[in-house]
Amino acid sequence: MVFISEEADVFLNQTQIAVISTVGADYRPHSVPIWYGWDGHCASMFTGTNTLKWKNLSHNPYATLCVDFREPPYKSVVIHGKVEEIKIPLQDFVKKLAIRYYGEEEGREFADLYPDDKKDVVIFKLIPDKIVEEL
């Protein structure tokens, strides 16, 4: 397990948009914004299976997740590691994240778009092997 400071753990539990970076089969980097949840050990996310990020992760399961605060005082935590698919109920997972990012009412409505039997959506976690803190 990789060390993470209490300050970084608190920072990662704040509601912020992260940027996930993957590498394609052509070795080109690909970075996109993404919602995430932090459980104190891993970052969990979801995406469509037809997205470039998931296609890249299917080919090369390593990624970097950058969570940053873009106003003074600038802060960031960058998580490097391996991605693994998680098999848990989709709607509950999406609802938890959507309420975090949208609030109660709009989050529940958003989660309704992701029933458990929805095809072409995957939940995954990023297991850190390195964490860089700039706090």
C-alpha positions as a LaTeX table, in Angstrom:
\begin{tabular}{lrrr}
\hline
Residue & $x$ (\AA) & $y$ (\AA) & $z$ (\AA) \\
\hline
Met1 & 0.00 & 0.00 & 0.00 \\
Val2 & 1.23 & 3.49 & $-0.92$ \\
Phe3 & 1.53 & 6.16 & 1.76 \\
Ile4 & $-0.91$ & 9.05 & 1.59 \\
Ser5 & $-0.92$ & 11.92 & 4.04 \\
Glu6 & $-4.01$ & 12.85 & 6.03 \\
Glu7 & $-4.05$ & 16.20 & 4.22 \\
Ala8 & $-4.08$ & 14.47 & 0.82 \\
Asp9 & $-6.81$ & 12.08 & 1.97 \\
Val10 & $-8.98$ & 15.03 & 3.03 \\
Phe11 & $-8.21$ & 16.80 & $-0.27$ \\
Leu12 & $-9.23$ & 13.75 & $-2.35$ \\
Asn13 & $-12.53$ & 13.52 & $-0.48$ \\
Gln14 & $-13.50$ & 17.01 & $-1.59$ \\
Thr15 & $-15.75$ & 17.31 & $-4.63$ \\
Gln16 & $-13.47$ & 18.14 & $-7.54$ \\
Ile17 & $-13.27$ & 17.12 & $-11.16$ \\
Ala18 & $-10.21$ & 15.00 & $-11.85$ \\
Val19 & $-8.33$ & 14.43 & $-15.09$ \\
Ile20 & $-7.49$ & 10.86 & $-16.01$ \\
Ser21 & $-4.64$ & 10.17 & $-18.41$ \\
Thr22 & $-4.27$ & 6.95 & $-20.37$ \\
Val23 & $-2.04$ & 5.79 & $-23.20$ \\
Gly24 & $-3.38$ & 4.30 & $-26.41$ \\
Ala25 & $-2.10$ & 1.41 & $-28.48$ \\
Asp26 & $-0.45$ & 4.05 & $-30.68$ \\
Tyr27 & 1.41 & 5.34 & $-27.57$ \\
Arg28 & $-0.39$ & 8.67 & $-27.68$ \\
Pro29 & $-1.50$ & 10.10 & $-24.33$ \\
His30 & $-5.18$ & 10.83 & $-23.77$ \\
Ser31 & $-6.42$ & 13.02 & $-20.89$ \\
Val32 & $-10.06$ & 13.75 & $-20.06$ \\
Pro33 & $-12.05$ & 15.11 & $-17.11$ \\
Ile34 & $-13.81$ & 12.53 & $-14.94$ \\
Trp35 & $-15.79$ & 12.19 & $-11.72$ \\
Tyr36 & $-14.21$ & 10.02 & $-9.06$ \\
Gly37 & $-14.78$ & 8.71 & $-5.57$ \\
Trp38 & $-11.98$ & 8.19 & $-3.04$ \\
Asp39 & $-12.22$ & 5.49 & $-0.33$ \\
Gly40 & $-8.91$ & 6.21 & 1.39 \\
His41 & $-7.03$ & 3.66 & $-0.71$ \\
Cys42 & $-8.29$ & 3.77 & $-4.32$ \\
Ala43 & $-10.08$ & 6.12 & $-6.70$ \\
Ser44 & $-13.22$ & 4.69 & $-8.32$ \\
Met45 & $-14.80$ & 5.90 & $-11.55$ \\
Phe46 & $-17.15$ & 4.85 & $-14.32$ \\
Thr47 & $-17.17$ & 5.30 & $-18.08$ \\
Gly48 & $-18.64$ & 3.95 & $-21.26$ \\
Thr49 & $-16.94$ & 0.90 & $-22.73$ \\
Asn50 & $-16.81$ & 2.62 & $-26.12$ \\
Thr51 & $-14.87$ & 5.64 & $-24.84$ \\
Leu52 & $-11.26$ & 6.13 & $-25.84$ \\
Lys53 & $-10.21$ & 6.08 & $-22.18$ \\
Trp54 & $-11.69$ & 2.63 & $-21.64$ \\
Lys55 & $-10.31$ & 1.32 & $-24.93$ \\
Asn56 & $-6.88$ & 2.59 & $-23.85$ \\
Leu57 & $-7.23$ & 1.05 & $-20.39$ \\
Ser58 & $-8.30$ & $-2.27$ & $-21.92$ \\
His59 & $-5.06$ & $-2.27$ & $-23.92$ \\
Asn60 & $-2.83$ & $-0.83$ & $-21.17$ \\
Pro61 & $-4.36$ & $-0.86$ & $-17.65$ \\
Tyr62 & $-2.18$ & 1.92 & $-16.22$ \\
Ala63 & $-3.37$ & 5.48 & $-15.69$ \\
Thr64 & $-2.68$ & 8.69 & $-13.88$ \\
Leu65 & $-5.40$ & 10.65 & $-12.10$ \\
Cys66 & $-4.74$ & 14.31 & $-11.37$ \\
Val67 & $-6.94$ & 16.06 & $-8.83$ \\
Asp68 & $-6.11$ & 19.71 & $-8.52$ \\
Phe69 & $-7.38$ & 22.96 & $-7.06$ \\
Arg70 & $-6.84$ & 25.65 & $-9.68$ \\
Glu71 & $-7.05$ & 28.77 & $-7.56$ \\
Pro72 & $-4.50$ & 30.09 & $-5.08$ \\
Pro73 & $-3.27$ & 28.39 & $-3.04$ \\
Tyr74 & $-2.83$ & 25.84 & $-5.82$ \\
Lys75 & $-2.90$ & 22.21 & $-4.71$ \\
Ser76 & $-2.76$ & 18.83 & $-6.40$ \\
Val77 & $-2.60$ & 15.13 & $-5.77$ \\
Val78 & $-1.57$ & 12.90 & $-8.66$ \\
Ile79 & $-2.28$ & 9.18 & $-8.40$ \\
His80 & $-0.37$ & 6.74 & $-10.61$ \\
Gly81 & $-1.38$ & 3.11 & $-10.78$ \\
Lys82 & $-3.15$ & 0.17 & $-12.30$ \\
Val83 & $-6.83$ & 0.05 & $-13.15$ \\
Glu84 & $-9.11$ & $-2.88$ & $-12.33$ \\
Glu85 & $-12.76$ & $-3.31$ & $-13.26$ \\
Ile86 & $-15.19$ & $-3.46$ & $-10.33$ \\
Lys87 & $-18.36$ & $-5.56$ & $-10.44$ \\
Ile88 & $-20.83$ & $-3.69$ & $-8.20$ \\
Pro89 & $-24.36$ & $-2.35$ & $-8.80$ \\
Leu90 & $-24.06$ & 0.47 & $-11.34$ \\
Gln91 & $-26.98$ & 2.64 & $-10.27$ \\
Asp92 & $-25.94$ & 2.84 & $-6.60$ \\
Phe93 & $-22.39$ & 3.74 & $-7.60$ \\
Val94 & $-23.49$ & 6.41 & $-10.08$ \\
Lys95 & $-26.03$ & 7.79 & $-7.59$ \\
Lys96 & $-23.37$ & 8.27 & $-4.93$ \\
Leu97 & $-21.12$ & 10.16 & $-7.35$ \\
Ala98 & $-23.94$ & 12.11 & $-8.98$ \\
Ile99 & $-25.25$ & 13.35 & $-5.62$ \\
Arg100 & $-21.71$ & 14.36 & $-4.72$ \\
Tyr101 & $-21.31$ & 16.37 & $-7.94$ \\
Tyr102 & $-24.89$ & 17.55 & $-8.66$ \\
Gly103 & $-26.63$ & 17.55 & $-5.31$ \\
Glu104 & $-29.46$ & 15.37 & $-4.03$ \\
Glu105 & $-32.31$ & 15.99 & $-6.50$ \\
Glu106 & $-30.37$ & 16.35 & $-9.74$ \\
Gly107 & $-28.00$ & 13.55 & $-8.71$ \\
Arg108 & $-30.85$ & 11.07 & $-8.24$ \\
Glu109 & $-32.31$ & 12.05 & $-11.61$ \\
Phe110 & $-28.93$ & 11.57 & $-13.27$ \\
Ala111 & $-28.47$ & 8.15 & $-11.64$ \\
Asp112 & $-31.81$ & 7.03 & $-13.08$ \\
Leu113 & $-30.11$ & 7.10 & $-16.49$ \\
Tyr114 & $-27.80$ & 4.29 & $-15.26$ \\
Pro115 & $-29.89$ & 1.27 & $-14.24$ \\
Asp116 & $-27.96$ & $-1.80$ & $-13.12$ \\
Asp117 & $-28.68$ & $-3.59$ & $-16.41$ \\
Lys118 & $-27.32$ & $-0.74$ & $-18.56$ \\
Lys119 & $-24.96$ & $-2.07$ & $-21.19$ \\
Asp120 & $-21.68$ & $-0.51$ & $-22.25$ \\
Val121 & $-20.79$ & 1.07 & $-18.89$ \\
Val122 & $-17.96$ & $-0.07$ & $-16.66$ \\
Ile123 & $-16.95$ & 0.80 & $-13.09$ \\
Phe124 & $-13.25$ & 0.70 & $-12.33$ \\
Lys125 & $-10.78$ & 1.57 & $-9.63$ \\
Leu126 & $-7.29$ & 3.02 & $-9.84$ \\
Ile127 & $-5.01$ & 1.26 & $-7.36$ \\
Pro128 & $-2.14$ & 3.62 & $-6.50$ \\
Asp129 & 1.46 & 2.54 & $-6.84$ \\
Lys130 & 2.66 & 6.14 & $-6.52$ \\
Ile131 & 1.06 & 9.30 & $-5.14$ \\
Val132 & 2.54 & 12.76 & $-5.64$ \\
Glu133 & 1.24 & 15.43 & $-3.27$ \\
Glu134 & 1.65 & 19.15 & $-3.85$ \\
Leu135 & $-0.36$ & 20.54 & $-0.94$ \\
\hline
\end{tabular}
